[in-house]
Amino acid sequence: MPATPPSKHLNRDERLQVQTLRLAGHSQQFIANLLGFTRRQVQYADTSERVTLKKRSGQNPTLINKLISYLQLASRPFSDWQVGEYEQWCLILWSDETWVTGGRYKKQWVTRRAGEELVDTCMVDKIRKRRGWMFWGCFTGDEKGPCLFWKKEWGSINKTSYCKRVVPLIHDWIRMNPHL
């Protein structure tokens, strides 16, 4: 079985050769055989917009370094947790909230012929403002915790209303489950 040749990036001159031969009407396979490149290298050089490689900015990736430092610091408290230690995950009450809307969730496309613009079967009603509601729920291990649908008459969700409606549910759940 023939070995796959080692892959390398083509330099500017090699990319220029590939694009010149393509402009002359040669196939990618012919160019690969002629120049000794892989077909994938020829295909990449042929489809790239630039003959010369884009220069690097020269700036240090400070944001990436800061992000790495942040992630390392954030994960340090959990570094002793083992993936298989299910018991530790069961001791935490996990919670989240989401905004839920009813109706269709995907964009619908209608195909119609000329003159069918106003035919009822060629139109989809569009709701201007979607109605929705906030849902909050929690769980621990393999057990569901309390949940809550936020009622419109409670007004907007802020620190005070959240503490009034959600925190008592959390408090009662923890009181009923002292192992948490």
C-alpha positions in Angstrom: 0.0 0.0 0.0 1.5 3.4 -1.0 2.3 5.8 1.8 0.7 9.2 2.0 3.2 11.8 1.2 4.0 14.3 4.0 1.8 17.4 3.7 3.3 20.9 3.7 2.0 24.3 3.0 2.8 25.6 -0.4 4.9 28.8 -0.5 4.0 31.9 -2.5 5.9 30.7 -5.7 4.3 27.3 -5.6 0.8 28.7 -5.1 1.5 31.1 -8.0 2.5 28.1 -10.2 -0.7 26.3 -9.4 -2.9 29.3 -10.1 -1.1 30.0 -13.4 -1.5 26.4 -14.6 -5.2 26.5 -13.6 -5.7 29.7 -15.6 -4.0 27.9 -18.6 -6.9 25.3 -18.3 -5.2 22.4 -16.7 -7.0 20.1 -14.2 -6.1 20.0 -10.5 -5.0 16.3 -10.9 -2.7 17.2 -13.8 -1.1 20.0 -11.8 -0.7 17.8 -8.8 1.1 15.1 -10.9 3.2 17.7 -12.8 4.4 19.6 -9.8 4.6 16.7 -7.3 2.0 18.2 -4.9 -1.0 16.4 -3.3 -4.3 17.1 -4.9 -5.5 18.7 -1.7 -2.6 21.2 -1.8 -3.4 22.1 -5.4 -7.1 22.4 -4.5 -6.4 24.7 -1.6 -4.0 26.9 -3.6 -6.5 27.0 -6.5 -9.5 28.1 -4.3 -7.6 30.6 -2.1 -8.3 34.2 -2.8 -4.7 35.3 -2.1 -1.5 34.1 -3.7 0.6 35.4 -0.8 -0.1 34.3 2.7 -1.7 36.8 5.1 0.9 38.4 7.4 0.5 38.1 11.1 -0.3 41.2 13.0 2.7 40.8 15.3 0.7 41.5 18.4 0.8 39.2 21.4 -2.4 37.3 21.9 -3.0 39.0 25.3 -6.7 38.3 25.3 -6.1 34.6 24.8 -3.5 34.6 27.5 -5.9 36.4 29.9 -8.7 34.0 29.0 -6.5 31.0 29.7 -5.5 32.5 33.1 -9.1 33.1 33.9 -10.2 29.6 33.0 -7.4 28.1 35.0 -8.4 30.1 38.1 -12.1 29.4 37.6 -11.5 25.7 37.3 -9.1 25.4 40.3 -11.8 24.8 43.0 -13.2 21.9 40.9 -9.8 20.4 40.0 -10.1 17.7 42.6 -13.4 16.5 41.3 -13.2 13.3 39.4 -15.4 12.7 36.3 -16.7 9.5 37.8 -17.6 10.9 41.2 -21.3 11.1 40.8 -21.9 11.6 44.5 -20.2 15.1 44.4 -22.5 16.2 41.6 -25.5 15.1 43.5 -24.7 17.4 46.4 -25.3 20.5 44.3 -28.6 22.2 43.4 -28.4 23.1 39.7 -30.7 25.8 38.5 -31.4 28.0 35.5 -34.0 30.1 33.8 -35.1 30.5 30.2 -37.5 32.6 28.1 -40.1 30.3 26.4 -42.1 31.3 23.4 -45.0 29.4 21.8 -45.6 28.8 18.2 -43.3 27.9 15.3 -39.6 27.9 16.1 -38.2 27.7 12.6 -38.4 30.0 9.6 -40.9 28.8 7.0 -40.4 29.4 3.3 -43.3 29.5 0.8 -42.8 28.9 -2.9 -45.3 30.5 -5.2 -45.8 31.3 -8.9 -46.4 34.7 -10.4 -49.9 35.8 -9.7 -50.2 33.7 -6.5 -49.0 36.4 -4.2 -52.4 36.9 -2.4 -53.6 33.3 -2.4 -54.3 32.1 1.2 -52.3 28.9 0.8 -49.2 30.9 -0.3 -49.1 33.0 2.9 -47.9 32.4 6.4 -49.3 34.6 9.2 -46.5 36.5 11.0 -46.9 37.3 14.7 -45.5 40.8 15.3 -44.5 40.4 18.9 -44.1 36.9 20.3 -45.8 36.1 23.6 -43.7 34.3 26.0 -42.9 33.6 29.6 -40.0 33.0 31.9 -39.5 29.5 33.3 -37.2 28.7 36.2 -36.3 25.2 37.3 -33.7 23.2 39.2 -32.5 19.7 39.8 -30.0 17.8 41.9 -28.4 14.5 40.9 -31.2 12.5 39.2 -34.0 14.3 41.1 -36.1 17.1 39.8 -36.5 20.1 42.0 -39.1 22.8 42.1 -40.0 24.9 39.0 -41.8 28.1 38.4 -43.6 29.9 35.5 -43.2 33.7 36.0 -46.7 35.2 35.8 -47.2 38.5 33.9 -49.0 40.2 36.8 -45.8 39.8 38.9 -44.2 42.4 36.7 -40.6 42.5 35.5 -37.9 40.2 36.8 -35.4 42.1 39.0 -33.5 41.4 42.2 -36.4 42.1 44.5 -39.0 40.1 42.7 -36.6 37.2 42.1 -35.8 37.0 45.8 -39.5 37.1 46.6 -40.6 34.4 44.2 -37.6 32.0 43.5 -35.4 32.1 46.7 -38.2 30.8 48.9 -38.6 27.8 46.6 -34.8 27.1 46.8 -34.9 27.6 50.6 -37.7 25.1 51.0 -36.1 22.6 48.7 -32.8 22.7 50.6 -34.7 22.4 53.9 -36.5 19.3 52.7 -33.3 17.8 51.4 -30.7 18.3 54.2 -28.1 16.2 52.3 -27.5 19.1 50.0 
